[in-house]
């Protein structure tokens, strides 16, 4: 049996904590330090830690627990109030990056004749990569800043989850044009089925769980165990059966349990679990994925333009959507910044597209650079956006 994973986990915990404290001392969110730890330990720098299957699975569990705790701490009343706004923000926040990414690809890319797909589909796929949003980085930063349950924070959460669904639909449409085995109608029916399942099963579990926790005042740890099991089952069902991201299922599970009388106790225990192991491994794993690609002059130019477009289109698109829904200028900018991070979501989309011949291998490097930089700058920009003498909470 190979015990390298023990050494890798130890290094990740030590480096994420040291660099997290270092970034905190210079008034940056600690998550920036955790991301930097992954970059330093991984193949991009020291190459001391490899992303093994075990680390990959622990990191996936980490993001599931992170989104579950976000659901536990969500103000349901505020989330309901911003439901319509979240849809508008997500819709425009998908359309604008999609057009921006397509434009950049059309300017720089001449297509890859070795791929089985047309130049148009290859270009539109770059736009689809830019529609992705990785809300996990934003959630951790907002929790650290104490802004997760603000009006802007709830809008970001709602918009990011809807963004995920819209991204799946866009990816499915383009993939179906490149791969005849993908059926658009089947995917759309699965997405609809997920929300029907979530509503029916969630209502039933909510009633039973609330009744049980209100009765049982002793052995509080049992509530945490059942909550964790429910979170994992919801995440599994959403991903494996309905092809909706597991973090969406985890977030909805957290919302369903958040009305329990034991919610504060459950949330505190999950915060400990996340802080102790799962979150450091998840954030470090993002950096571990980064390898330095071979860069030509045209690829460097493409990388820079792609990065600028990725940042600006999310800010502009989501801010315009927020402004249309009567948010203040400051809240609109906060929402736009909160949607910048592409994280692991964009990497998954890029990998899927590459597999079916929608993206050339030489463009994977610029996509990775865009993902890393948007992931690192999001918590920094969020802290600036939420810092003021008068809060908008």
C-alpha positions as CSV (number, residue, x, y, z in Angstrom):
1,X,0.0,0.0,0.0
2,X,1.2,3.5,-0.9
3,X,1.2,6.0,2.0
4,X,2.3,9.0,0.0
5,X,-1.2,10.5,0.4
6,X,-0.5,11.1,4.1
7,X,2.6,13.1,3.2
8,X,0.6,15.0,0.5
9,X,-2.3,15.9,2.9
10,X,0.2,17.0,5.6
11,X,2.0,19.3,3.2
12,X,-1.3,20.8,1.9
13,X,-2.6,21.5,5.5
14,X,0.7,23.1,6.5
15,X,1.1,25.2,3.4
16,X,-2.5,26.3,3.2
17,X,-2.5,27.5,6.8
18,X,0.9,29.3,6.6
19,X,0.0,31.0,3.3
20,X,-3.5,31.7,4.5
21,X,-2.2,33.5,7.6
22,X,0.3,35.3,5.4
23,X,-2.4,36.7,3.1
24,X,-4.5,37.6,6.1
25,X,-1.7,39.7,7.4
26,X,-1.7,41.8,4.2
27,X,-5.5,42.1,4.4
28,X,-6.3,39.6,1.7
29,X,-8.8,36.7,2.1
30,X,-7.2,33.5,3.4
31,X,-8.5,31.5,0.5
32,X,-6.0,33.3,-1.7
33,X,-3.2,31.8,0.3
34,X,-4.8,28.3,0.0
35,X,-4.9,28.7,-3.8
36,X,-1.3,29.9,-3.8
37,X,-0.4,26.8,-1.7
38,X,-1.7,24.5,-4.4
39,X,0.3,26.4,-7.1
40,X,3.5,26.2,-5.1
41,X,3.2,22.6,-4.2
42,X,2.0,21.4,-7.6
43,X,3.7,20.9,-11.0
44,X,3.7,24.7,-11.7
45,X,6.4,25.3,-9.1
46,X,7.9,22.8,-6.6
47,X,6.1,19.7,-7.8
48,X,6.1,18.2,-4.3
49,X,2.4,17.0,-4.4
50,X,0.6,15.2,-7.2
51,X,-3.1,15.3,-7.6
52,X,-3.9,11.6,-6.9
53,X,-7.3,10.1,-7.2
54,X,-7.6,10.2,-3.4
55,X,-6.9,14.0,-3.3
56,X,-9.3,14.6,-6.2
57,X,-12.1,12.8,-4.4
58,X,-11.4,14.5,-1.0
59,X,-11.4,17.9,-2.9
60,X,-14.8,17.0,-4.4
61,X,-16.1,16.2,-1.0
62,X,-14.7,19.5,0.2
63,X,-16.6,21.6,-2.4
64,X,-19.8,19.6,-1.6
65,X,-19.5,20.3,2.1
66,X,-18.7,24.0,1.4
67,X,-21.9,24.4,-0.7
68,X,-23.9,22.5,1.9
69,X,-22.8,24.9,4.7
70,X,-23.6,27.8,2.4
71,X,-27.1,26.4,2.1
72,X,-27.3,26.0,5.9
73,X,-26.3,29.7,6.3
74,X,-28.5,31.1,3.6
75,X,-31.3,33.5,4.4
76,X,-34.2,31.7,2.7
77,X,-36.5,34.7,2.8
78,X,-33.9,36.8,1.1
79,X,-33.2,34.1,-1.4
80,X,-36.9,33.9,-2.3
81,X,-37.0,37.6,-2.8
82,X,-34.1,37.6,-5.2
83,X,-35.2,34.5,-7.2
84,X,-36.4,36.4,-10.3
85,X,-33.4,38.8,-10.1
86,X,-31.0,35.8,-9.9
87,X,-32.5,34.4,-13.1
88,X,-32.1,37.7,-14.9
89,X,-28.5,38.1,-13.6
90,X,-27.6,34.6,-14.6
91,X,-29.1,34.8,-18.0
92,X,-27.3,38.0,-19.0
93,X,-24.2,36.8,-17.2
94,X,-24.2,33.8,-19.6
95,X,-25.1,35.6,-22.8
96,X,-22.5,38.3,-22.5
97,X,-19.5,36.0,-21.8
98,X,-20.7,33.6,-24.5
99,X,-20.6,36.3,-27.1
100,X,-17.3,37.7,-25.8
101,X,-15.6,34.3,-25.8
102,X,-16.9,33.6,-29.3
103,X,-15.5,37.0,-30.5
104,X,-12.1,36.4,-29.0
105,X,-11.9,32.9,-30.6
106,X,-13.0,34.3,-33.9
107,X,-10.2,36.9,-33.8
108,X,-7.4,34.5,-32.9
109,X,-8.4,31.0,-33.9
110,X,-8.1,29.6,-37.4
111,X,-9.6,26.4,-36.3
112,X,-8.0,23.0,-36.0
113,X,-8.4,21.0,-39.2
114,X,-7.6,17.8,-37.3
115,X,-10.8,18.2,-35.2
116,X,-14.1,16.7,-36.5
117,X,-16.1,19.9,-35.8
118,X,-16.5,23.1,-37.7
119,X,-14.7,26.4,-37.0
120,X,-18.0,27.9,-35.8
121,X,-18.6,25.2,-33.2
122,X,-14.9,25.5,-32.0
123,X,-15.3,29.2,-31.5
124,X,-18.7,29.1,-29.8
125,X,-17.3,26.5,-27.4
126,X,-14.7,29.0,-26.1
127,X,-17.6,31.2,-25.3
128,X,-19.4,28.4,-23.4
129,X,-16.2,27.9,-21.3
130,X,-16.5,31.6,-20.3
131,X,-20.1,31.2,-19.2
132,X,-19.0,28.9,-16.3
133,X,-19.1,30.2,-12.7
134,X,-17.4,28.5,-9.8
135,X,-19.3,29.8,-6.8
136,X,-17.3,27.9,-4.2
137,X,-14.5,30.5,-4.1
138,X,-17.0,33.3,-3.7
139,X,-18.9,31.4,-1.0
140,X,-15.7,30.9,1.1
141,X,-14.7,34.5,0.7
142,X,-18.2,35.9,1.6
143,X,-18.2,33.7,4.6
144,X,-14.8,35.0,5.7
145,X,-16.0,38.6,5.2
146,X,-19.4,37.9,6.9
147,X,-21.3,38.9,3.8
148,X,-22.8,35.6,2.7
149,X,-26.4,36.4,3.8
150,X,-26.4,40.0,2.4
151,X,-28.7,41.0,-0.4
152,X,-25.8,40.8,-2.9
153,X,-24.5,37.5,-1.4
154,X,-27.9,35.8,-1.8
155,X,-28.2,37.1,-5.4
156,X,-24.7,35.7,-6.2
157,X,-25.7,32.3,-4.8
158,X,-29.0,32.1,-6.7
159,X,-27.5,33.4,-9.9
160,X,-24.5,31.0,-9.8
161,X,-26.8,28.0,-9.4
162,X,-29.0,29.1,-12.3
163,X,-25.9,29.9,-14.3
164,X,-24.8,26.3,-13.8
165,X,-28.1,25.0,-15.3
166,X,-27.9,27.4,-18.2
167,X,-24.3,26.4,-18.8
168,X,-25.3,22.7,-18.9
169,X,-28.0,23.5,-21.5
170,X,-25.6,25.5,-23.7
171,X,-22.9,22.9,-23.4
172,X,-25.4,20.1,-24.3
173,X,-26.7,22.0,-27.3
174,X,-23.2,22.5,-28.8
175,X,-22.0,19.0,-27.8
176,X,-25.1,17.4,-29.4
177,X,-24.1,19.1,-32.7
178,X,-20.6,17.6,-32.4
179,X,-21.7,14.2,-30.9
180,X,-24.8,12.6,-32.2
181,X,-25.0,10.4,-29.1
182,X,-26.0,13.4,-27.0
183,X,-29.8,14.1,-27.0
184,X,-30.8,17.6,-26.0
185,X,-34.4,16.7,-25.1
186,X,-33.2,14.0,-22.7
187,X,-30.9,16.4,-20.9
188,X,-33.6,19.0,-20.6
189,X,-36.0,16.5,-19.2
190,X,-33.4,15.3,-16.7
191,X,-32.9,18.9,-15.5
192,X,-36.7,19.4,-15.1
193,X,-36.9,16.0,-13.3
194,X,-34.2,17.0,-10.9
195,X,-36.2,20.0,-9.7
196,X,-39.4,18.0,-9.4
197,X,-37.5,15.4,-7.4
198,X,-35.9,18.1,-5.2
199,X,-39.2,19.7,-4.5
200,X,-41.1,16.5,-3.6
201,X,-38.4,14.5,-1.8
202,X,-37.0,17.7,-0.2
203,X,-40.5,18.6,1.2
204,X,-40.9,15.1,2.6
205,X,-37.5,15.0,4.2
206,X,-37.9,18.5,5.6
207,X,-41.1,17.6,7.4
208,X,-39.6,14.3,8.8
209,X,-36.3,15.8,9.8
210,X,-37.8,18.9,11.4
211,X,-40.2,16.8,13.4
212,X,-37.4,14.5,14.5
213,X,-35.0,17.2,15.5
214,X,-37.7,19.1,17.4
215,X,-38.4,16.0,19.5
216,X,-34.8,14.7,20.1
217,X,-33.0,17.1,22.4
218,X,-30.2,14.6,23.3
219,X,-27.5,13.0,21.2
220,X,-27.2,16.1,19.0
221,X,-24.4,14.5,16.9
222,X,-27.1,12.2,15.3
223,X,-28.5,15.3,13.6
224,X,-25.2,16.0,12.0
225,X,-24.7,12.5,10.8
226,X,-28.2,12.4,9.2
227,X,-27.7,15.8,7.7
228,X,-24.4,14.7,6.2
229,X,-25.9,11.6,4.8
230,X,-28.8,13.6,3.3
231,X,-26.3,16.1,1.7
232,X,-24.3,13.3,0.1
233,X,-27.4,11.5,-1.2
234,X,-28.8,14.7,-2.7
235,X,-25.4,15.4,-4.3
236,X,-25.1,11.9,-5.7
237,X,-28.6,11.8,-7.1
238,X,-28.3,15.2,-8.8
239,X,-25.0,14.3,-10.5
240,X,-25.5,10.6,-11.3
241,X,-29.2,10.5,-12.2
242,X,-30.1,14.0,-13.4
243,X,-26.7,15.2,-14.7
244,X,-26.9,18.4,-12.6
245,X,-23.8,19.5,-10.7
246,X,-23.4,17.7,-7.3
247,X,-22.8,21.1,-5.6
248,X,-26.3,22.2,-6.7
249,X,-27.8,19.2,-4.9
250,X,-25.6,19.8,-1.8
251,X,-26.7,23.5,-1.7
252,X,-30.4,22.6,-1.9
253,X,-29.9,20.0,0.9
254,X,-28.4,22.7,3.1
255,X,-31.3,25.0,2.4
256,X,-33.8,22.3,3.3
257,X,-32.1,21.6,6.7
258,X,-31.5,25.3,7.4
259,X,-35.0,25.8,8.9
260,X,-34.4,23.1,11.5
261,X,-34.2,24.2,15.1
262,X,-30.7,22.6,15.3
263,X,-29.4,24.4,12.3
264,X,-26.8,26.5,14.3
265,X,-25.4,23.4,15.9
266,X,-25.2,21.5,12.6
267,X,-23.6,24.4,10.8
268,X,-20.9,24.8,13.4
269,X,-20.0,21.2,13.2
270,X,-19.7,21.3,9.4
271,X,-17.6,24.4,9.6
272,X,-15.2,22.5,11.7
273,X,-15.1,19.5,9.3
274,X,-14.6,21.8,6.4
275,X,-11.9,23.9,8.1
276,X,-10.0,20.9,9.4
277,X,-9.5,19.0,6.2
278,X,-11.8,19.3,3.3
279,X,-11.6,23.0,2.3
280,X,-7.8,23.2,2.4
281,X,-7.6,20.1,0.1
282,X,-10.2,21.5,-2.3
283,X,-8.6,24.9,-2.7
284,X,-5.1,23.5,-3.0
285,X,-6.3,21.0,-5.6
286,X,-7.2,23.8,-7.9
287,X,-3.5,24.9,-7.9
288,X,-2.4,21.3,-8.3
289,X,-4.1,21.1,-11.7
290,X,-2.0,23.8,-13.1
291,X,0.8,23.0,-15.5
292,X,2.8,25.6,-17.4
293,X,1.9,25.2,-21.2
294,X,4.3,26.0,-24.1
295,X,3.5,29.5,-25.1
296,X,4.0,31.1,-28.5
297,X,3.5,34.8,-29.2
298,X,-0.1,34.3,-30.6
299,X,-1.0,32.0,-27.7
300,X,0.2,34.6,-25.2
301,X,-1.8,37.3,-26.9
302,X,-4.9,35.0,-27.0
303,X,-4.4,34.2,-23.2
304,X,-4.3,37.9,-22.2
305,X,-7.3,38.9,-24.3
306,X,-9.2,35.8,-23.1
307,X,-8.5,36.7,-19.5
308,X,-9.6,40.3,-19.9
309,X,-12.8,39.3,-21.7
310,X,-13.5,36.6,-19.1
311,X,-13.3,39.2,-16.3
312,X,-15.1,42.1,-17.9
313,X,-18.0,40.1,-19.5
314,X,-19.0,38.5,-16.2
315,X,-18.8,41.9,-14.3
316,X,-20.6,43.8,-17.1
317,X,-23.2,41.1,-17.8
318,X,-24.1,40.3,-14.2
319,X,-24.0,43.9,-13.1
320,X,-26.3,45.0,-15.9
321,X,-28.7,42.2,-14.9
322,X,-28.5,43.3,-11.3
323,X,-29.1,46.9,-12.2
324,X,-32.2,45.9,-14.3
325,X,-33.5,44.3,-11.1
326,X,-33.2,47.5,-9.0
327,X,-30.0,46.7,-7.2
328,X,-27.8,49.6,-6.3
329,X,-24.7,50.4,-8.3
330,X,-22.5,49.0,-5.5
331,X,-24.5,45.8,-5.1
332,X,-24.5,45.3,-8.9
333,X,-20.7,45.6,-9.0
334,X,-20.4,43.2,-6.0
335,X,-22.6,40.7,-7.8
336,X,-20.6,41.0,-11.0
337,X,-17.3,40.4,-9.2
338,X,-18.7,37.5,-7.3
339,X,-19.4,35.7,-10.6
340,X,-15.9,36.1,-12.1
341,X,-14.3,32.9,-10.8
342,X,-14.4,30.0,-13.3
343,X,-12.5,27.5,-11.1
344,X,-12.9,23.8,-11.6
345,X,-16.2,24.2,-13.5
346,X,-14.5,25.7,-16.6
347,X,-11.8,23.0,-16.5
348,X,-14.4,20.3,-16.5
349,X,-16.3,22.0,-19.4
350,X,-13.0,22.4,-21.3
351,X,-12.1,18.8,-20.8
352,X,-15.5,17.6,-22.0
353,X,-15.2,19.7,-25.1
354,X,-11.7,18.5,-25.9
355,X,-12.9,14.9,-25.6
356,X,-15.6,15.4,-28.3
357,X,-13.4,17.5,-30.6
358,X,-14.6,21.0,-29.8
359,X,-11.3,22.4,-28.6
360,X,-7.7,22.2,-29.8
361,X,-5.1,21.0,-27.3
362,X,-3.1,24.2,-27.8
363,X,-5.9,26.3,-26.5
364,X,-6.1,24.3,-23.2
365,X,-3.1,26.3,-21.8
366,X,-4.8,29.7,-22.2
367,X,-8.0,28.3,-20.6
368,X,-6.0,27.0,-17.6
369,X,-4.3,30.4,-17.2
370,X,-7.7,32.2,-17.4
371,X,-9.2,29.8,-14.8
372,X,-6.3,30.2,-12.3
373,X,-6.1,34.0,-12.5
374,X,-9.9,34.5,-12.3
375,X,-10.0,32.2,-9.3
376,X,-7.2,34.0,-7.5
377,X,-8.4,37.6,-8.2
378,X,-12.0,37.0,-7.3
379,X,-11.6,36.9,-3.5
380,X,-9.2,39.9,-3.7
381,X,-11.7,42.0,-5.8
382,X,-14.6,40.9,-3.5
383,X,-12.9,42.2,-0.4
384,X,-12.4,45.5,-2.2
385,X,-16.0,45.6,-3.4
386,X,-17.5,44.8,0.0
387,X,-15.1,47.2,1.9
388,X,-16.8,50.5,2.8
389,X,-17.8,52.6,5.8
390,X,-21.4,51.9,5.0
391,X,-22.4,48.4,4.1
392,X,-25.3,47.6,1.8
393,X,-26.3,44.5,3.8
